[in-house]
Amino acid sequence: MVTQAVDEILRKAKDSDESKPQPTGVHVGTTTGDISVKSLYQYRLFELLPVIEATDKSRAESLLNENTDCSSAMLRVRPERSSS
């Protein structure tokens, strides 16, 4: 059920990005650093990545490999990921 919800959120974010003439960039400040991503989809992926990792680590890695901006942002705010 969690996986289905995550898939639905990511699908809607991707659909939203594709329906806009220009991508929606997102910038977020955190206590461990700032992140910027180029689309709503990448932001949702960044936001949901801890949940995806908890349910399917290999899928999380695959999604990060496909979305290098999100991967770089995640390493900036969660440096412990570099050793996992």
RAVENKA-V111603 format. One record per pair of residues at least 24 apart in sequence whose C-alpha atoms are under 10 Angstrom apart, sorted by the first residue. I is the first residue (numbers start at 1). J is the second residue. Records with the same first field share a line. If there is no record, write none. Layout:
BEGIN
I: J + J
END
This chain:
BEGIN
2: 51 + 52 + 55
3: 51 + 52 + 55 + 56
6: 44 + 45 + 48 + 49 + 51 + 52
7: 52
9: 41 + 44 + 45 + 48
10: 40 + 41 + 42 + 43 + 44 + 45 + 48
11: 41 + 44
12: 40 + 41 + 44
13: 39 + 40 + 41 + 42 + 43 + 44 + 45
14: 39 + 40 + 41 + 42 + 44
15: 40 + 41
16: 40 + 41
17: 41 + 42
29: 77
30: 77
31: 77
32: 76 + 77 + 78 + 79
33: 73 + 74 + 76 + 77 + 78
34: 73 + 76 + 77
35: 69 + 70 + 72 + 73 + 74 + 75 + 76 + 77
36: 69 + 70 + 72 + 73
37: 67 + 68 + 69 + 70 + 71 + 72 + 73
38: 69 + 70
39: 69 + 70
41: 67 + 70
42: 67 + 68 + 69 + 70 + 71 + 73
43: 69 + 70 + 73
44: 70
45: 70 + 71 + 74
46: 70 + 71 + 73 + 74
47: 74
49: 74
END
